[in-house]
Amino acid sequence: MGKQKRKWTNNEVEALHAGVKKHGAGKWTLILSDSQFASSFDNRSNVDLKDKWRNLTRRAIREQSNNREKVTNPRCKHPPPHSSKKRRRKVDEEEELVVFKDYHKPRITTRLRRGAHRNTVNQARKLDSKEVQSYIENLWRSFPEDKKNSFTHLDPLWYTWYSCDSNKQKVLSWIKKKDIFSRKYVIFPIVQWGHWFLLIFCHFGESLGSELRTPCILLLDSLAKADHSKRLEPAIRKFVLDIYSYFERTEDKSLVRKMPFLVPKVPQQRDNAECGFLVLYYIKLFVESAPESFSITDGYPYFMKKDWFSYQGLDSFCKTLDFTCVDP
């Protein structure tokens, strides 16, 4: 009998994505020898990693074609799986972008239950971008007009699309339509390395020197022990600088580069899949309790502390979720 195939765990898939992010597709030996990832793989070989990455890539390409918004991206197009070997190296280099486009799609785990159990959510799986966006849109519809005037939100996929150079101008044009400089808070869930984060842009329309209404960037991370913030900060600062430039803002660019980047210590996830649910709960509670004026010298971190909420409250919240945009 041949060697029995073993199912990949979520931890192994995340390690594979992180390894490719660091070393590039095709560098399987280097990834396996990297102490950061080696312990995550359960006796996997170079061939195992190559085959799994190919399968993830094909699946991502199929899912990408069904995205609710199409992005014209000639630089990031991919040949079909049966491409010739001569084109294989180029495909390997480009595959990374496709898979990272929407890695937060649920792969192995179950869908929402149907019928009477429509609102029952399986917290043992990761949420996908459609579910996160669906929840935010439902939340926004429930806001009174004064709340809508203070907040806006950005699509979870925009940050990922922005990472591809040929999409940057398109994404920035979408953000411009959101008129973020007239809002107190901009809610922006993003995903990197298979993990959900919550970005909140505060008072971008105010003076960069203001202490009462401080323009700043908040990053809420449910997996702080991984120290993601140091890896994300440079890219997020570049993203914010691009926004200011695209909007033709007159602020001193050196001050924009020094805008406070804050990472409050918030309640942490209990397993590998809970990050998306925590981001949704962060959003709900932040919108409900955000101060009229966010100041980093008088009040920060406000309610955003380790004891911000109980896990019982989180579990109760998850039971009420209804992602109406998800196909049954």
N, C-alpha and C positions, 0 to 999 in steps of 0.2 A: 504494500500500500504506500502511496505517496505521502509526503509530509502534510499533515493536517493544518489548514490555515487557521490562524487565531484572529479573532475579532480585535480590531484596534480600539483602544480605550480613548476617551476624550483627552486624557492627559498626554497620551502619545501623539495624538493629532495636533494638540496645541504645541507640543515640543517640536514637531516637524515644521509647523508654520514658523515658529520662532527661529528654528535653525536655518530655514531658507531665508528668512528676513535678514539674518545676520551674515550668512555665508553665501547665499545665492543658490538657485536651483541647480541640481547636478553635482553639488559638492557633498555627496552623501558620506564619503569616508571622513571628511573634515567634520561634518555634523556629528557623526557617531563618536568621533574622538574628542569632541568638545565636552569638557567636564560639566558645562552648564546644562547639556541636554542628555548626555550619555545615560544617566541614571533613570531617565524617563522612559527609555525604550526597553521593552521586555525581550531581550535576545533577538533584536531585529537586525537584519543584514542590509547591506547596501541595496540589494535588489528589492528588499521589502520596502525601503524608503522610496526608491524610484517608482515602484509600482503604485504605492499609495498616493504619491504626489501626482502621478499621471491620472489616477482615478478622481482625485479631488479637483484637478484642473478641468477634466471633461465635465464633471458635474457642475462646476462653477460656470463654465461656458454655457451650458444648457440653462442654468438658472438666470444667468445674466441676460439672456435673450428674452426672458419673461418679466424683467424689471418693469415697474410701472412707468418709468421715464427712460427714454432711449437717449443715449449719449453718442454723438458722432465722434469716433475716436480712431482715425486711420492709423495712428502710430501704435495703438495697442490691440490691433486686430490679430487673430490667431489662426493659423492654418488648421485644417481638420486633423484628427488623430492619426490618419494614415499618411501624413506628410513624409516626404523622402528623408533619408538620414542626413542629407546635406543641409537640410533646414532645421534639423533637430536642435543644434546648439542655440540658434536664434530663438526657437520656441521655448527652450528651457529658460533662457534669460527673461522672456516676456511672461512666462506662465505665472510667475510670482504675483504680478499685478492682478491678473484675472482672478486667482484664488482669493486674494485679499480683498477683492471688490466687495464681496458679501459673504465672508466666511461665517458670519454669525447667523447663517441659515441653519435651522435644526437639521442635523444629519442622520443621527442614529435613533433619536428619541421620538416619542409619540406626539401626535397632534392633540389639540383641544378635544375634549369629549363632546359628543353630539347630544342633541335632544335635551332631556331634563338636566343633563350635567354640562351644559354649554359653558357655564361660568367656572367649572372646575379646572384648575390649571395644574399641569404637571411641572412642579418646580425642579424636577431632576433633569430638565433639559434647558439648553440655552435658548433665549428668545432670538427671533430674527428681526431684521430691520423693519419689515412690514408691520409686525406686531407692535414694536416700539412706537413707530410713527402713528399707527392706528390708535394706540392708547392716548398719545399726546393730542391728536386731533379731537378725540372724544372729550378729553379734559378741557381743551380750549373752547369747545362748543358749550360747555357748562359754565364758563366764566361770565360774570356780568361785564358790561361794557367798560367800566372803569378799570377792571383787571386786565382786559384785553389791551387797553391803551398803555399799560405799564410793562407788559410782557410780549415777547414774540418767541418763536421757536424755529429751528432750522432742521431740515431733513437729515436723519442719521447717516444717509449714504453720501452726503455732499463732501464731508471731510475725506472720505476714501477716494471719491472721484477727483477731488482737488489734488491728490497726491500724484496724479498723472499729468504731466506738463500740458498736454494738449487739451485737457479739460479745465484748467485753472480759470481762464477767462469766462468760460460758461458758468462755472460755479459762482464766481464772484458776481456775475450779472444777476444770478438768482438771489444771492444774498442782498444785493442792492435793492431789489424789489421788496424786501422785508423791512426796509427803512429802520435798520437796527439802531441808528444813532438818535432816534427820537424815542426809544424805549429805555426803561430803567434796567431791564434784565432781558438777556437773550439766552434761551435754554437750548443747549446743543449736545445731545447724546452722540458719542462717537465710539467706534470700535477699532482697536488695534491689537494685533497678536491674539485674536480670538477672544478678547476681553472687552467688556463694556465700561466706559467712563462717562462721567457727566461734566461737560464744560458749561460754565455760566459766565457770560460777559456782563459786567456790571457798569452802568453809567458811562457807556462809551461816548455819549454826546456831551459829557461834562468836561470842564477844564482838567487837564492832566495833573494839575497841581492842587486840585480841590481835596480838602480833608473831610468835608461834610458829605459829599457825594463822590467817592473815590473811584475813578475808572480802574478796573482791575479784572483779572482773569481768575476764576475759581475752577479748580479741578477736583472733583469728588471721585475717589477711587476706593472700591470695596476690597482691593487686594494690595494694601499699602506695603506689606512685607516684601512684595516683588520689586518695590522701588521704581515703579514705572515712570513717576513724575520727572525724574532726571533725564530719562530718555525722550519723553514727550515734549518737554518744555521748549527746546530749541525749535522744533517743527511748529509748535503752536504759536510761538512768538513770531515766526516768519509768516504764518498764516494771518495773524492779526495785523502785522505790518502791511501785508498785501491788501487787506481789506481797507485800511486807512488810505493807502495809495490809490486804490481803484475808485474810492469815493472822492478822491481829490481833496482830502481833508488838509487843513493848513497847519495842523499841529506839528511841532518839532519832532522829526522822526527819531531823534536820539532819545526823546522822552517816551515815545511809543515803545521803543525797544526796552526801556527800563520799567514799563508798566508792571505793577505788583502782580506776581504769579503766586497764588495762594493755594495750599493743599491742606484743608482742614482735616482733622482726624475724625472720620465718621465711622458708624458701625460697619463691621466687615462681614464678608460673605462666609457662609459655613461650609460650602462645598464648591466644586469646580464650575457649577452651572448657574449659580444664584446671582451673578453679577448683573444680568439684565433686569431681573426683578427688583434688585436694590436700586438701580438707576431710576426705574419708574417710581419707586417709593420716594427716593430723594426728590424727584421732580414734584410729586404731589405735595410733599411736606414743605418744600422750599417755597413753592408758589403760594401756599396757604399762609406762611409765616414770614416771608421776606420783608425786611424793614422798608419804610418809605425812602430812606436814604441810607445807602450802604457805606459805612466808614470803616477803614482799617485801623484807625486810631481811637475810635470810640464805639466799641461794641463787638468788633470781630473777635472770635468766630461766631458770635451770636449763638444760635441754637445748634450749630453744626459741630457736635462733639461726639465722643464715643458713646455717650448715653442718650443720644438724640431721640431714639425710639427703642421700643422693645421688639424682640424677635416675634413675640406673640402678635404684636400689632402688624408686623410685616406679613406673617402668615395669614392673618385675617384679611389684609389688603389683597393678597394674591388670590384668595378665594372669590373675591368680587370682580376680578378682571374679566373683561369681555372684549376680545379683539375682533370687532365686527368686520374688519377688512380681511380677515383670514378665511380662506375658502374652507368650507366644512368638509 
